[in-house]
Amino acid sequence: MDLQIALLLGQDGIVTGAIYALLALALVLVFAVTRVIFIPQGEFVAYGALTLAGIQTGQTPGTIWLLLVLGLATLAVDASASLRAGGGRFLRLLAIQLVYPIVIIALLFFAAPRNWPLLLQVLLALAVVVPLGPQLYRLVYQPIAEASVLVLLIASIALHLTLVGLGLLFFGAEGSRTLAFSEAAFDLGALTVSGQSLWVITTSVLLIVALYFFFEKSLYGKALRATAVNRAGARLMGISTTLAGRLTFLLAATIGALSGILIAPLTTIYYDTGFLIGLKGFVGAIIGGLASYPVAAAGAVLVGLLESFSSFWASAFKEVIVFTLIIPVLLWRSLTTHHVEEDE
């Protein structure tokens, strides 16, 4: 391996590691606030990328029907409680769960988004996929929010299998790529950096910084941190754990869908691609102990670099090498961490 190959592998590892870092942060956030090991996080990656690909090719993405069906189901579940709470709350529920999906469907059918600028297409894809996060939390996790971590994990596995099957139904078995954000290329000595790679790294860094300020400065961010530290204590202080759960899944869906949109120009995305990507983000989250955001992000970048260099030295075993990384981390944590019973 000469210096040029090492630089190319390092660049590839940092780009993929940046995506893994975002997913690792989302997984840590979801687990800290809701105790859910969110295996379907990768499905948001695939849904975001393939929804944008459908918009760009003039096809109707099946995710809009999922958005409508989940909206109707959420409306049916919450209608009674909303009516008892007052007409204003019911109207707000109606607008979010029924009117909003209909407006999105109308835009996709009648506004010809295929001809829109790329930024508007990205926003439309996010508008389709991101609301699925809080909807899934309401329908799948909120009814069993007080269950054990094991029960929540089983629900996650069931949801993952369901979403993968729906992905095959919506998008088919063929993979897709989307248009690059930038076709530019920059020569840095012996290394050529593509504009899309810079988009991925820059967007990931900006999103991490935005998450930092959200958790440090905003009221909702502080509420999420309080819920992550102590759910019972947060409830006693008047913080709604239900709202915290929905907000957490909204952020997780945003991060997942945006990650898929960022990498879709670099690699072909299939309906089940998100699972493997999400698992590598999960390795980063495990390195951070599902608790430390900076360590999880650093661990995810390490996973990206290890994967990139493994593909050069032993491409047939790169997945084995990456996932083997989790064994010494788990062994070390099992020897150094005291077992704590669930407080709820």
N, C-alpha and C positions, 0 to 999 in steps of 0.2 A: 504494500500500500504506500503510494507516494503522498506528498502533501496535498496535491490537488484533489485526489480521491477522498482524503480525510476531511478536507474542507467541505466537499460536496455532501458527504455523509453527515457531517456535523450540521450543515444547513438543513438537510432533510429531517434530521432528528429534532432540531429545535422547532421547526414548523409543526411537525406532528406532535411534539411534546407540548407545544402551546395549546393545541386542541385538547389533548389529554388533561392538561392542567385545568382548563375551563370545566371539563366534565368532572374532574376530581373535586373541584370546589363545589359544584352543584350537588354531588353525592354527599359530601361532608355536610353541606347546609341542610339537605333533606333529612339526613340521619340525625343531626344534632337537634333539629326542631321537632321532628315527628317520630323519630326512632325507626323510620322505614329505610331498609336497605333497598334503594330504588333501582332494581335491575332494569326496568324499562327506560332508563335514562337514554340509552343508545337509540331507542326507537324514535325519539324526538330528532336525533341527528338525521336518521334516514328520512323521516317524514318531511323535515324542513328542506333537505336537499331535493328530494323527489317532487315535492310540491312546487318548488321553484322551477325544476326542470319541466314539469307539466305546463306551468304557466308560459314558459318560454317557447314551448313547442306547440302551443295552441290547444293542448288537451285539457280536459277538465279533471283536476286532481280529485281522487276519491275522498281525500281528507275533508273536503267541504261537507260531504254527507255525514261523515263521522261527527263533525262539529255540530251539525244540525240535530242529529239523533241524540248525542250527549246533552245538547242544550234542552231538547224536549224532555229527556229523562230527568235532568236536574230541575227543570220547571215543575214536572209532576211531583217530584219528591219534596220540593220546598214550597209549593204553592199554598198548601194549607197553613203552614207556619207564617208565611208572609202575609196572608190575608188577615190572620189574627193579629199580626203586629201593626197592621195599618195599610191603607190603600197605596200610599206612596212607596212603601217597600215592595209591594207586589208589582207595581208598575216598573220599578227599577229592575226587578227580577225578570219581568217580561221583556224589557228592552235588551237586557244582557243575553238572555238565553234563547230568545226567539227572534226578535227584530234584528239583532246584530248578525246572526248567521244568515238570515234572509238577505240582508244588505250585501254581505260578502258574496253570497251565491249570485246575486244580481250583477255585481261588478264582474265576476268571472264570466258570466254568460253574455252580458250585453255591452261591456265597456272595452272589449278587445284588449286585455292586458298584455297580450303578446307583443303589441306595438308600443308599450309603455317604455320609458327609460328604466335602466336596470335597477336604480335605487327604488323606484316605485314598485317594481316587481318583487324586490326583496321584502319591502314593507308589507305587500299583499300576502306573500308566503308566510311571513311572521304572523300576520293577522289571522291566518287560517289555523296555524299549528299551535301558537302560544296559548290560546284559550283552552286547548285540550288539557293542559296541565291542571288548572284548578277544577275543571269539570271531572277529571279522573279522580282527583282527591276527594271531591264531594261524594262521588258515587261508589268508589272502591274503598278508600281508606278512612274517611270520616266516620262511617258507621262502626268501624272496629278500631277506632283511635286508641282506646284504652287496652287493647289486646296486647299479648306478649310480643316481643320482637320476632319470635319464631312464627307466630301466626301472621304477622305483617310481612315476613319474608315469603311465606307460602302464597299470600295474596299477590306479592310482587311477581313471583314466578308465573302464576296463573295469568296476570295481566300482561306480562312480557310475551307469553306464548300467544295470547289473544291478539296483541298488537302486531306481532310478526305475521300471523295468519292474515290479518286485515291488510297488512302492507303488501303481501303477495296478491291479494284480491284487488287492491287499489291500483298498484303500479305494475303488476306482472313480474315475471322472472328476469326480464332484461334490465340491465343496469343503465344508468344515465349520467351524463355530465352536464354542467351548466356553463354559461358563458363566463369567461374570466373577468374579474373586476378591472384588471389592467393587463395589457399585452406588453408592457414595458419590460426591459431587462437592463440590469446594471452590472458593469464589469468592475469587480473589486480585486485587482491583481489577477490571480489565477482562478478566481471564483466568479461565476455569473449568478446574480441573484435575480429571480423573477419578481415582477411587480405583484403577482398574486401572493407569493410568499411573504412579501412585506405587508400586504393587506392582512394576512392571517396573524402575523406576529404583532403588528400595530394594534389591530382590533382586539386581540386577546389581552394585550397589556392595558389598553384603555378600559376594557370591560372589567379587568381585575381592579384597576384604580377606582372605577365607578362603584364597584361593589364595596370597596374599602370605605369610601365616603358615605355610601348608603348605610352601612352598618354603624359607622362612627358618628354621623351627623344627623341622620333623619330619625324621626320618631318611630316609624315603622321598623327601621333597621334595628334600633335599640330594643324594640318589642320582640323582634325575632331573636336577638342575642339573649334577652332575658328568658325567653321560652326555652332556648337551647340549654341554658345553664340549669334551670329548674322549672319544669312545667307546672308543678303544683304551686310553687311560689309566684310564678307569673299569673296564674289564675287568681290567686289571693290579692294580687295587686291590680286586678281588673283588666288584665291582658287576655283577650280571647285567643285560646289555643286553636280554635277552629279557623279564625281569620289568619292566624300565623301559619297554619297548615296550607291554606289556599294561597297565601302570598308566597310561601316557600315553593310550592309547585309551579306557580306562575314564573318565578325566577328560574327554576330548574328547566321548565319548558323553553323559556327564552334563550337560556344559555345553550341548551341542546340544539334547538332549531337553528340558532345563529352559527353554531359550530358546524352543522351540516352544510349550511349555505356557504361557509368560508372554504370548506375543503372540497366541495363538489366540483369546482373547476380543476382541481389537482388530481383527483382520482375518481374512478367510476364507482358510483354508489348504487348498491342493490337494496332490495327491500329488507334484507337481513344483515346488511353491513353494520348497522348501528350497534348490534350486540357485541361484536368483537371490539369495536372502538370504545364502547361503554365499559367493557371489562378491563381494558387497559387504563382507562380513567379510574376504574375501581382499584386497580393495583396501586396507583398513586394515592388514592384516598386511604387505602390500608396502610401505606407507608406513613401517612400522617395520622394514623390511629383513628380515623373517622372523626377527628376532633380538631386537629391543627390545620388551618388553611394554608399558611406559608409552607409547612413541611409537605403537605399534600401536593401543592403546586410544584415544589422542587422535585418531589418524587415522580410526578407525572412527566416532567421534562427529562428526568433520568431515564424513565421508561422509553420515551421517544428516542433518546440517543442510543440506548442499548438496543432497541429494535433496529435502528438504522445501521449500526455497525454490525449487528448480528446478521443482517441480510447480506452483508458483504462476505463475512467470514464463514457463515454456516446458514445460508438462506433457508435450508430445509428445516432447521431447528430454531428459527428466530422466535416463533411463538412459544416454544418450550423454554427458551432462555428467558424471555420476558416474564412469563408466569412463574418460573422458578424463583424469580426475585422475591416473590411474596413469602416463600417458606422461611428464609432466615429472619425476615421482618416479624412474622407471626411468632417464631420461636423466641426471638429477643423480647417481644412484647409480653409473651406469656410468662417469661421469667422475671420481668421487671415491673409488671403492672399487677396491682392487687385487684382481686375480683370484687366487684361491687354489685350488690343486688339491685334490681330495678326498683325505683322509689315509688312506682305506681303499679 
